Amino acid sequence: MITLVTILHVLVCVFLILVILLQAGKGGGMGAAFGGAGAQTVFGGRGAQTLLGKVTSVSAAIFMLTSVTLAYNASRSSSVVQRTGLPATQPPAPGQSPLAPPPNAPESVPPAPQRGAPAQPAPTK
């Protein structure tokens, strides 16, 4: 189900981009807002909506619905850690560094040689 909604979401997204890019500009743009010659029509009536405008509205509504559906599903799903079955780690005990290995961890570093003992020379041939 979610896979179908995700595929629909991506297809509507690409379609919405193409439909918006196909629409013609209104001419004035931001220049009209700052005192251009066509400033009278910025807040005026726009007339009937074109076919591309209607398709854009429907596509935007579908895109919004699929976005809300995917967001709702993502908030309901459990954590990735809970799904994998990995054991949860416990916080370090008070006074223990968070970077220190746990007290029951095996030694992974070989012990350092004694400082007081002289090094054994290699046998000569």
Stockholm file with secondary structure:
# STOCKHOLM 1.0

chainA/1-125         MITLVTILHVLVCVFLILVILLQAGKGGGMGAAFGGAGAQTVFGGRGAQTLLGKVTSVSAAIFMLTSVTLAYNASRSSSVVQRTGLPATQPPAPGQSPLAPPPNAPESVPPAPQRGAPAQPAPTK
#=GR chainA/1-125 SS CHHHHHHHHHHHHHHHHHHHHHSCCCSCTHHHHTTCTTGGGSSSCCCSCCHHHHHHHHHHHHHHHHHHHHHHHHHHSCCHHHHHTCCCCCCCCTTSCTTSCCTTCCCCSCCCCCSSSCCCCCCCC
#=GC SS_cons         CHHHHHHHHHHHHHHHHHHHHHSCCCSCTHHHHTTCTTGGGSSSCCCSCCHHHHHHHHHHHHHHHHHHHHHHHHHHSCCHHHHHTCCCCCCCCTTSCTTSCCTTCCCCSCCCCCSSSCCCCCCCC
//
